């Protein structure tokens, strides 16, 4: 790539911090660095036209885990670890709200609901049985009960009689959130370059040399905020996890408001204005969905349409307006990885499908490693 003298001088000379990834983590990292180092030169590199991962592709859930998800986490994590995870997610949401304000997020505190399919006796009974225990576990954090049992009032079909309600859950507009963060970064003299892919880097102890689109430059510090695309950096402690999503055309008189979870969080849906947004199904094909390919599959899309027709919108006409996919970063442990990889290279990755909640905090923690 042939760059002019002016391009090299203004964008690629005397760079203090280079961040790879312009999603929630990368932008919060840059903003935190700007607060700590007001005179520094900060550059963000993004390989996509827009953030390539899930930051502009997620479902817009301001959540920290449904009852069944948290119960599931307790089977592989200690109580203290689970409490810390919920705390981080909750703190991250508050940081995001403080940074942008609820109006810029289109924050709507409708609450969240967990539904249980008619034939899912085991999960349903386990959740009802352990609900008081989980409320006791989380009460020191929220100072009140998080989960309560409610009769379904939305006329869903083929589900159990009771849903689990969480008043602390909300929904946001993912697009306006990311536009707000990008505007904030630009206003703070943070350079953002799109379609700039890092193909290699070398930590030379005094600085890091990067190759981006066949052009080489140096930066004092290099920070990776690439989440599901970070596997090679972390010795495969992070694996990509594709999430397939669809959204309907507007539905007249839609009476569904809130965020909804099914099957331990593997399915999720919400209203966006008078549309239904529905995603998930990774559990139908874990191996196939461990990918960075942004396409959709017939198997999962058919299951999503089945849930729309037989559970969410029974006896109602609707049309699918659009389908897309996003890439999350997961691993054998739910704790994010925020670490120093070498003298001048750092990473903040593996958000476990909770990027909206935890991304702000991980970005801050990543910047604070410097």
C-alpha positions as CSV (number, residue, x, y, z in Angstrom):
1,X,0.0,0.0,0.0
2,X,1.5,3.3,-1.1
3,X,0.9,6.1,1.4
4,X,1.7,9.7,1.0
5,X,4.1,11.6,3.2
6,X,1.1,13.4,4.7
7,X,-0.7,10.2,5.6
8,X,2.4,8.7,7.2
9,X,3.1,12.0,9.1
10,X,-0.4,12.5,10.5
11,X,-1.7,9.0,11.1
12,X,1.3,6.7,11.5
13,X,4.1,8.7,13.1
14,X,4.7,9.0,16.9
15,X,1.7,6.7,17.8
16,X,1.5,6.1,21.5
17,X,-1.4,3.6,21.6
18,X,-2.8,1.4,18.8
19,X,-6.0,-0.4,19.5
20,X,-7.2,-3.3,17.3
21,X,-11.0,-3.4,17.1
22,X,-13.4,-0.5,17.1
23,X,-16.2,-2.2,19.1
24,X,-17.5,-1.5,22.6
25,X,-14.2,-2.7,24.2
26,X,-11.9,-0.9,21.8
27,X,-13.7,2.4,22.0
28,X,-14.0,2.4,25.8
29,X,-10.3,1.5,26.0
30,X,-9.5,4.5,23.8
31,X,-11.7,6.8,25.8
32,X,-10.1,5.6,29.1
33,X,-6.6,6.1,27.6
34,X,-7.5,9.6,26.5
35,X,-8.6,10.4,30.1
36,X,-5.4,9.0,31.5
37,X,-3.0,10.3,28.9
38,X,-4.5,13.6,27.5
39,X,-1.7,14.4,25.1
40,X,-1.2,10.9,23.7
41,X,-1.8,9.9,20.1
42,X,-4.4,7.1,19.9
43,X,-5.1,5.1,16.8
44,X,-7.9,2.5,16.4
45,X,-7.6,-0.1,13.6
46,X,-10.8,-1.9,12.4
47,X,-10.7,-4.5,9.7
48,X,-14.3,-4.1,8.7
49,X,-16.3,-1.2,7.3
50,X,-18.0,-1.3,10.7
51,X,-17.0,-3.3,13.8
52,X,-16.5,-6.9,12.5
53,X,-17.5,-8.7,15.7
54,X,-20.8,-8.3,17.6
55,X,-20.8,-4.7,18.8
56,X,-23.0,-3.5,15.9
57,X,-24.7,-6.9,15.4
58,X,-26.0,-7.8,18.9
59,X,-29.6,-8.0,20.0
60,X,-29.4,-5.0,22.3
61,X,-30.0,-6.7,25.6
62,X,-28.9,-4.8,28.7
63,X,-28.8,-8.0,30.8
64,X,-26.4,-9.9,33.1
65,X,-27.7,-13.4,32.8
66,X,-31.1,-15.2,33.1
67,X,-31.9,-17.4,36.1
68,X,-31.1,-20.6,34.2
69,X,-27.9,-19.2,32.8
70,X,-26.6,-18.3,36.2
71,X,-27.6,-21.7,37.6
72,X,-25.7,-23.2,34.7
73,X,-22.7,-21.1,35.5
74,X,-22.7,-22.3,39.1
75,X,-22.1,-25.9,37.8
76,X,-18.7,-24.9,36.5
77,X,-17.8,-21.8,38.5
78,X,-17.7,-21.1,42.3
79,X,-20.4,-19.0,43.9
80,X,-17.8,-16.2,44.4
81,X,-16.8,-16.3,40.7
82,X,-20.5,-16.1,39.6
83,X,-21.2,-13.2,41.9
84,X,-18.1,-11.4,40.5
85,X,-19.3,-12.1,36.9
86,X,-22.7,-10.6,37.6
87,X,-21.1,-7.7,39.4
88,X,-18.8,-7.0,36.4
89,X,-21.8,-7.2,34.0
90,X,-23.9,-4.9,36.1
91,X,-21.0,-2.4,36.7
92,X,-20.3,-2.4,32.9
93,X,-23.9,-1.5,32.1
94,X,-23.8,1.4,34.6
95,X,-20.5,2.6,33.0
96,X,-22.1,2.5,29.6
97,X,-25.1,4.4,30.7
98,X,-23.0,7.0,32.5
99,X,-20.7,7.4,29.4
100,X,-23.5,8.0,26.9
101,X,-26.7,8.7,28.8
102,X,-29.9,6.7,28.6
103,X,-31.3,8.9,25.8
104,X,-28.4,8.1,23.5
105,X,-28.8,4.4,24.2
106,X,-32.5,4.5,23.8
107,X,-32.5,2.7,27.1
108,X,-35.9,1.1,27.9
109,X,-36.2,-0.5,31.4
110,X,-39.0,-2.9,30.4
111,X,-37.6,-5.8,32.4
112,X,-36.6,-9.3,31.3
113,X,-38.4,-12.6,31.2
114,X,-37.3,-16.2,31.0
115,X,-39.7,-18.6,29.3
116,X,-39.7,-22.4,29.5
117,X,-40.9,-24.6,26.7
118,X,-43.7,-27.0,27.4
119,X,-41.5,-30.1,27.3
120,X,-38.6,-28.5,29.3
121,X,-39.6,-30.0,32.7
122,X,-36.0,-30.3,34.1
123,X,-34.9,-26.7,33.6
124,X,-38.3,-25.3,34.7
125,X,-38.3,-27.2,37.9
126,X,-34.7,-26.5,38.7
127,X,-35.2,-22.8,38.2
128,X,-38.3,-22.7,40.4
129,X,-36.6,-24.7,43.1
130,X,-33.4,-22.6,43.1
131,X,-35.0,-19.2,42.6
132,X,-34.9,-18.3,46.4
133,X,-31.3,-19.4,46.6
134,X,-30.3,-17.2,43.7
135,X,-32.1,-14.2,45.1
136,X,-30.2,-14.7,48.4
137,X,-26.9,-15.0,46.5
138,X,-27.5,-11.7,44.5
139,X,-29.2,-9.6,47.2
140,X,-26.0,-8.0,48.5
141,X,-25.4,-6.7,45.0
142,X,-28.9,-5.5,44.1
143,X,-30.3,-5.0,47.6
144,X,-33.6,-6.6,46.6
145,X,-34.9,-9.8,44.9
146,X,-33.7,-10.1,41.3
147,X,-36.0,-12.9,40.1
148,X,-39.7,-13.5,40.7
149,X,-42.3,-16.0,39.4
150,X,-45.0,-14.5,37.2
151,X,-47.9,-15.8,35.1
152,X,-47.3,-15.3,31.3
153,X,-49.3,-12.2,30.2
154,X,-48.1,-12.0,26.6
155,X,-50.2,-14.8,25.2
156,X,-47.2,-16.9,24.2
157,X,-48.0,-20.6,23.4
158,X,-46.4,-23.9,24.1
159,X,-44.6,-22.6,27.2
160,X,-44.9,-23.4,31.0
161,X,-47.5,-21.5,33.1
162,X,-44.9,-19.4,34.9
163,X,-42.2,-17.1,33.6
164,X,-39.3,-15.7,35.6
165,X,-39.3,-11.9,35.7
166,X,-36.2,-9.7,36.3
167,X,-36.9,-6.0,36.8
168,X,-33.3,-5.0,36.4
169,X,-33.1,-6.0,32.7
170,X,-33.5,-3.5,29.9
171,X,-33.1,-3.0,26.1
172,X,-31.1,-0.6,24.1
173,X,-30.7,0.5,20.5
174,X,-27.4,-1.1,19.4
175,X,-26.9,1.2,16.4
176,X,-27.4,4.5,18.3
177,X,-25.2,3.2,21.1
178,X,-22.3,2.5,18.7
179,X,-22.8,5.8,16.9
180,X,-22.7,7.6,20.2
181,X,-19.4,5.9,21.2
182,X,-17.8,6.6,17.8
183,X,-18.8,10.3,18.0
184,X,-17.4,10.5,21.5
185,X,-14.1,9.0,20.3
186,X,-13.8,11.3,17.3
187,X,-14.6,14.3,19.5
188,X,-11.6,13.3,21.8
189,X,-9.1,13.3,18.8
190,X,-9.0,9.5,18.6
191,X,-8.1,8.3,15.1
192,X,-10.3,5.5,13.7
193,X,-9.2,3.7,10.5
194,X,-11.6,1.2,8.9
195,X,-10.7,-1.7,6.6
196,X,-7.3,-1.8,8.2
197,X,-6.4,-5.4,9.0
198,X,-3.4,-6.2,11.2
199,X,-1.6,-9.2,9.6
200,X,1.4,-9.4,12.0
201,X,3.2,-7.6,14.8
202,X,6.5,-7.8,16.6
203,X,7.2,-6.5,20.1
204,X,10.6,-5.0,19.9
205,X,10.7,-4.1,23.7
206,X,11.0,-0.4,23.0
207,X,8.0,-0.4,20.7
208,X,5.7,-2.7,18.6
209,X,6.0,-3.0,14.8
210,X,2.8,-3.7,13.0
211,X,2.0,-4.7,9.4
212,X,-1.4,-3.3,8.3
213,X,-2.6,-3.8,4.8
214,X,1.0,-4.4,3.8
215,X,2.2,-1.1,5.4
216,X,4.5,-1.2,8.4
217,X,4.6,1.3,11.2
218,X,5.5,1.4,14.9
219,X,3.5,2.1,18.1
220,X,4.5,2.4,21.7
221,X,1.8,0.1,23.0
222,X,-0.6,-2.3,21.1
223,X,-3.9,-3.3,22.6
224,X,-6.2,-6.0,21.1
225,X,-10.0,-5.7,21.6
226,X,-11.0,-8.3,19.0
227,X,-13.0,-10.7,21.2
228,X,-14.2,-13.6,19.1
229,X,-11.3,-13.1,16.6
230,X,-8.6,-13.3,19.2
231,X,-8.0,-17.1,19.2
232,X,-4.4,-17.0,17.8
233,X,-3.4,-14.4,20.4
234,X,-4.6,-16.3,23.4
235,X,-3.6,-19.9,22.4
236,X,-7.2,-20.7,21.6
237,X,-8.5,-19.7,25.1
238,X,-11.0,-17.7,23.0
239,X,-13.2,-19.4,20.4
240,X,-15.6,-17.6,18.0
241,X,-19.3,-18.3,18.5
242,X,-21.7,-17.2,15.7
243,X,-25.1,-15.8,16.7
244,X,-27.7,-15.8,14.0
245,X,-30.5,-13.2,14.2
246,X,-33.7,-12.2,12.4
247,X,-36.1,-9.3,12.7
248,X,-39.7,-8.9,11.5
249,X,-41.4,-6.2,9.6
250,X,-43.5,-3.9,11.8
251,X,-46.5,-5.8,13.4
252,X,-49.6,-3.7,14.1
253,X,-50.7,-3.5,17.7
254,X,-47.7,-5.6,19.0
255,X,-48.3,-6.1,22.7
256,X,-44.9,-7.6,23.6
257,X,-42.4,-5.3,25.5
258,X,-39.3,-6.6,27.1
259,X,-36.3,-8.9,26.7
260,X,-37.0,-12.6,26.7
261,X,-34.8,-15.7,27.2
262,X,-35.3,-19.3,26.4
263,X,-33.4,-22.5,26.9
264,X,-30.6,-21.2,29.2
265,X,-30.1,-18.2,27.0
266,X,-29.5,-20.0,23.8
267,X,-32.5,-18.3,22.4
268,X,-33.5,-14.7,23.0
269,X,-36.0,-12.2,21.6
270,X,-37.3,-8.7,22.2
271,X,-39.5,-6.1,20.8
272,X,-37.8,-3.3,18.9
273,X,-40.5,-0.7,18.6
274,X,-43.2,-2.8,16.9
275,X,-41.0,-5.5,15.5
276,X,-39.8,-8.8,17.0
277,X,-36.0,-9.4,17.0
278,X,-35.1,-13.1,17.6
279,X,-31.7,-14.8,17.7
280,X,-29.8,-17.8,18.9
281,X,-29.8,-21.5,18.1
282,X,-26.1,-22.1,18.5
283,X,-26.8,-25.1,20.6
284,X,-28.2,-26.9,17.6
285,X,-24.8,-27.1,16.0
286,X,-21.9,-26.1,18.4
287,X,-19.2,-27.2,16.0
288,X,-20.7,-25.5,13.0
289,X,-21.3,-22.3,14.9
290,X,-17.7,-22.1,16.1
291,X,-16.8,-19.9,13.2
292,X,-16.1,-16.3,12.1
293,X,-18.2,-16.8,9.0
294,X,-21.1,-14.2,9.1
295,X,-23.5,-16.2,6.9
296,X,-26.7,-18.0,8.2
297,X,-27.7,-21.6,8.1
298,X,-31.0,-23.2,7.1
299,X,-31.1,-25.4,10.2
300,X,-30.9,-22.5,12.7
301,X,-33.1,-20.1,10.7
302,X,-35.8,-22.7,10.4
303,X,-35.7,-23.2,14.2
304,X,-36.0,-19.4,14.8
305,X,-39.0,-19.3,12.5
306,X,-40.5,-22.2,14.3
307,X,-40.3,-20.4,17.6
308,X,-41.8,-17.3,16.0
309,X,-44.7,-19.2,14.6
310,X,-45.5,-21.6,17.5
311,X,-44.3,-19.7,20.6
312,X,-43.9,-16.0,20.2
313,X,-46.4,-14.9,17.6
314,X,-49.0,-17.7,17.4
315,X,-52.1,-16.9,15.3
316,X,-50.5,-13.7,14.1
317,X,-49.3,-12.7,10.6
318,X,-45.8,-11.4,10.2
319,X,-43.0,-11.1,7.7
320,X,-39.3,-11.5,8.1
321,X,-37.6,-8.2,7.2
322,X,-33.9,-9.1,7.6
323,X,-31.4,-11.7,8.8
324,X,-27.8,-11.3,10.0
325,X,-25.1,-12.9,12.2
326,X,-22.6,-11.6,14.7
327,X,-19.4,-13.2,16.2
328,X,-19.0,-13.5,20.0
329,X,-16.0,-14.7,21.9
330,X,-16.4,-17.6,24.3
331,X,-14.2,-20.1,26.2
332,X,-14.2,-22.8,28.8
333,X,-14.4,-20.1,31.5
334,X,-16.9,-17.2,31.6
335,X,-14.3,-14.7,33.0
336,X,-13.0,-12.3,30.4
337,X,-9.3,-12.3,29.6
338,X,-7.7,-8.9,30.4
339,X,-3.9,-9.5,30.3
340,X,-0.5,-8.3,29.2
341,X,0.8,-10.6,26.4
342,X,4.4,-9.2,26.2
343,X,6.3,-6.0,27.1
344,X,4.1,-3.7,25.0
345,X,1.1,-5.9,23.9
346,X,-2.1,-6.3,25.8
347,X,-5.6,-7.8,25.2
348,X,-9.1,-7.6,26.5
349,X,-11.2,-10.4,25.0
350,X,-13.6,-13.4,25.7
351,X,-16.8,-11.5,26.7
352,X,-18.9,-14.7,26.7
353,X,-21.8,-13.2,24.8
354,X,-22.3,-10.4,27.3
355,X,-20.5,-7.7,25.4
356,X,-23.2,-5.0,25.9
357,X,-23.0,-5.5,29.6
358,X,-19.4,-6.1,30.2
359,X,-17.6,-4.5,27.2
360,X,-17.4,-1.0,28.8
361,X,-15.7,-2.3,31.9
362,X,-13.3,-4.6,30.0
363,X,-12.3,-1.6,27.8
364,X,-11.5,0.4,30.9
365,X,-9.6,-2.5,32.6
366,X,-7.6,-3.0,29.4
367,X,-6.6,0.7,29.3
368,X,-5.7,0.5,33.0
369,X,-3.1,-2.2,32.4
370,X,-0.9,0.4,30.9
